[in-house]
Amino acid sequence: MKRIFSTLLLFISIILINCKSPTSIDSYIEELAAEGDFNGNVLVVKNRVTLYENSFGFSDPSKKVSLTKDFRFGIGSVYKEFPAVSIMQLQEKGLLNVEDKIDKYLKDLPSWASKISIKNLLQYTSGLPKVEWEKYLGKNEKITEKKIKKDLQSIEELNFEPGEDYLYTNHSPQLLSKIVEKITKQTFTDYVTENLFIPFSLNTAVIPPEFPFVDKNLMAIPFNEANKEDSWNVALPGVMFAFTTNDLYQWIDNLHAYKIINKESMRFLSEEADFLGNIQAPLGFVEWKNNKIIEHSHHGENGNYELMLRRFYKDKDALTIIVQANQKHENVRDISDEIKSILKFH
């Protein structure tokens, strides 16, 4: 009887310890929010069971509407996973090869297009310069697809020979999107909606064609610490992805289950260009061990939007941490690290 009682006591203790973790997460983030250091949504899932989900702060600078889990946030550079994954879907279908030069598909670019491969675009080794956002933002001028294309077509020489160096540029995912459009004869938004959103339960994900948003329903609006809404003016179809935390969870969960692309394609998109420095793979940072992913982390930001999307593995356990903000404090990575520490997932 004494042994049964001891076992029961141990079982209850384990339950209490497990229940304590989400409360600790809540206390930690509530303190950040109270100090004005976090305004956004958090989702933590372990082995497909939600451990923690909560919203802090407001949907826009008026502070009249509180955030809920149903609000969508811009995902910044994490959107770059979508052109990359789309390209790999098309390669798996035999519709392209990542070694193809981009002039095979895009005929309206200068002669340098004959030297750049799709792989160069994926790994940011094309030699193309950064997009000159400041040229337009400084004048409070609307950034349009037509203007970005004109800038691209005016490039006479690459910064370096393709494959010989690394330069992180938004021209890469935008050109990848155009290749997808050329092959599928669909807009990139339609392709992604039909092949990535609907089949994999990203039920509330949207790709607004412009900012400021025309339809602001359940859109978290980015604003700064002075409660001023972001003022950038952009009309770039197929670029400004906006997701809930659940949309992001569905994305990373299906991706890691190899339901969207196969394992070989995932490994390829995990590869970083072979150069020293702060190098990103198409999927951000992905670490493999014994032919299995042990970490996938991707940070995104755009104006006051900031996102940290992370998936960790330990033995048979999988932990997903998603931190979204519509008021940037450059702390979403730190928040995700602290959550991982609170859960003792090492």
ZADREN-868313 format. One record per residue (C-alpha): residue in three letters; x, y, z. Coordinates in pm, whole numbers, plus 50000, padded with zeros to 5 digits. Layout:
N
ALAXYZ;...
REM end
This chain:
346
MET500005000050000;LYS502875023450093;ARG504515016449757;ILE501255024149572;PHE500885056749766;SER504485066849682;THR503925059349315;LEU500685079549319;LEU502455108649489;LEU505215107749227;PHE502605107348947;ILE500795137649096;SER504125156049133;ILE504935150348766;ILE501515163848665;LEU502005194748883;ILE505455201148736;ASN504085198248383;CYS501225221748469;LYS503625247248613;SER505515253448289;PRO502765271648093;THR502045293048401;SER505715302348414;ILE505625311448046;ASP502575332748112;SER504205350848405;TYR507325357448199;ILE505495372147898;GLU502945390748111;GLU505845408748276;LEU507305417947937;ALA503925430747819;ALA503395450648139;GLU506755467648085;GLY505815476247727;ASP508295451447579;PHE505895428147400;ASN502735432647194;GLY501765401247007;ASN500805364547006;VAL502545333247133;LEU501915296547058;VAL503825267147207;VAL503085231647092;LYS504755199447203;ASN504065167147017;ARG500995183246857;VAL499525192347195;THR499165229447271;LEU501095237947588;TYR500555275247573;GLU498645300247362;ASN497985336447447;SER497715371847313;PHE499115403747463;GLY498385439747378;PHE496465455447095;SER495715450646727;ASP496585486346625;PRO497895519146770;SER494425531246871;LYS494525504447143;LYS490775499547120;VAL490865462847016;SER492815436447204;LEU494715410147009;THR493335374746995;LYS494715342746845;ASP492665349746530;PHE494705380246428;ARG497155377446138;PHE500605392946142;GLY503085399945864;ILE505785373045865;GLY508615392945705;SER511445372445557;VAL509875339445663;TYR507755343945348;LYS510865334145151;GLU510235297945244;PHE507215298245013;PRO508895306044678;ALA511625281244774;VAL509205253244861;SER507145260644548;ILE510275256844336;MET511025223044495;GLN507455211344434;LEU507915219344066;GLN511275201544057;GLU509725170644216;LYS507165171143933;GLY509935173443674;LEU508905208343561;LEU512275224443632;ASN515775217443762;VAL517445239544021;GLU520575239443805;ASP518645256343521;LYS519705291743435;ILE516945316443501;ASP516925330243146;LYS515305297243046;TYR512115309943213;LEU512515347643242;LYS513175362642900;ASP512945399542989;LEU516115402343199;PRO519595414943099;SER522315391242979;TRP523465383043334;ALA520375360843367;SER522165334743155;LYS524775330843432;ILE522445327843731;SER520925294243822;ILE517785288144026;LYS520095273544291;ASN521985306544304;LEU518725324644378;LEU517795299644649;GLN521165302744823;TYR521635340344768;THR524755335244557;SER523435351644238;GLY525505383444258;LEU522375404844243;PRO522405435544471;LYS519955443244749;VAL516625458844661;GLU516875496544705;TRP513895500644938;GLU515295533045083;LYS515085550044744;TYR511305548944772;LEU510735548845148;GLY512775580645190;LYS510435598944952;ASN507295583045099;GLU506745569244750;LYS504695537944681;ILE506865507544608;THR505385488044318;GLU506265456344133;LYS506805477043818;LYS509395499143989;ILE511285469644138;LYS511325452543798;LYS512635484343633;ASP515425486143892;LEU516265449743825;GLN516355454443449;SER518655484543488;ILE521375463743659;GLU524255461943413;GLU526745441443613;LEU526405416943900;ASN528175423744230;PHE530135391344182;GLU530115360843960;PRO527265337244052;GLY528355311244306;GLU531465330244414;ASP530025349344711;TYR526905354744922;LEU524535384644934;TYR521105383145097;THR518725400744859;ASN514955402544815;HIS515445400444439;SER515995362844489;PRO512555352344621;GLN510815376644387;LEU512505361044084;LEU511755326144215;SER508095336244237;LYS508195347943875;ILE509635314443766;VAL506755296843945;GLU504295319543764;LYS505925313043426;ILE505815275243463;THR502365272143621;LYS500685300443429;GLN499175312043760;THR499835341943979;PHE502155332944265;THR499365341044511;ASP497015316544338;TYR499675289444320;VAL500505292544690;THR496835293544791;GLU495975262344590;ASN499125242044659;LEU500355253145002;PHE497545270045195;ILE494395249745123;PRO495865214245117;PHE497745219145445;SER495115237345655;LEU496605272145654;ASN492995282745672;THR493375319345762;ALA496625327745582;VAL496385356245332;ILE498675374945092;PRO497425410945083;PRO498445428244758;GLU499335460944929;PHE500025479845251;PRO498285498745406;PHE495815469945391;VAL492535475145210;ASP490855447645412;LYS491925451845775;ASN489655424845916;LEU491615405146178;MET494875420946062;ALA497305431146335;ILE498555465446228;PRO502255473046289;PHE503025503246507;ASN505995517046698;GLU506565525347065;ALA505195560347003;ASN501915543746891;LYS502425554746532;GLU501325531046256;ASP503995520446006;SER503925544545714;TRP505415523945434;ASN503385522645113;VAL503785490344918;ALA501955473244631;LEU503825440544572;PRO501495411244499;GLY502705377644630;VAL505115391744887;MET503315403345203;PHE502205370945367;ALA500095374345684;PHE499505344545916;THR498045335646253;THR500165315246491;ASN498095284746397;ASP498765290246024;LEU502475290646101;TYR502155259246311;GLN500345240846031;TRP503055251845790;ILE506035239945991;ASP504305208046107;ASN503355196845756;LEU506715207445619;HIS508585186445874;ALA506295156745811;TYR507495158245446;LYS503915162245327;ILE504615193845127;ILE507975184544976;ASN510045153245021;LYS513005148245253;GLU515565152844976;SER514055186544888;MET514025196445255;ARG517695187945286;PHE518485208644980;LEU516585238945116;SER518485234845444;GLU521845239145271;GLU523675271645325;ALA526065286145070;ASP529615275645156;PHE530895309245279;LEU531835323245618;GLY529615348445795;ASN525915352145867;ILE524645328745597;GLN521005318345560;ALA519595287945388;PRO516305291445198;LEU514515278645511;GLY516475301145747;PHE518585279745983;VAL518105242045974;GLU520375217846159;TRP520445180746084;LYS521915151846285;ASN521875115246184;ASN519695123745884;LYS517075140246107;ILE516275176846167;ILE517075187646523;GLU516345224846483;HIS514615247746235;SER514625284746323;HIS513565313646103;HIS513365350246199;GLY511345375346001;GLU510695412446030;ASN509115439845825;GLY508675474045976;ASN507275467546324;TYR506265432046244;GLU508585406246395;LEU508375368346403;MET510365339546546;LEU509345305446413;ARG511135275746572;ARG510895237846582;PHE513195217146805;TYR513575179546837;LYS514875159147130;ASP514635121347120;LYS510995115447014;ASP509745149547124;ALA509025179246897;LEU508645214447036;THR507305243346828;ILE507595279246951;ILE505995307846759;VAL506325343946873;GLN504655371346666;ALA504735408746734;ASN503225439246568;GLN505375462946773;LYS509045454446730;HIS511365452947029;GLU513925429746865;ASN513375403947136;VAL511325375846978;ARG514355352846959;ASP515145359447326;ILE511525352347416;SER511615319147230;ASP514905310047401;GLU513405317447743;ILE510295296647668;LYS512515267447567;SER514475271747890;ILE511325273248106;LEU510185240447950;LYS513645225548010;PHE513785213847649;HIS517545209547610;
REM end
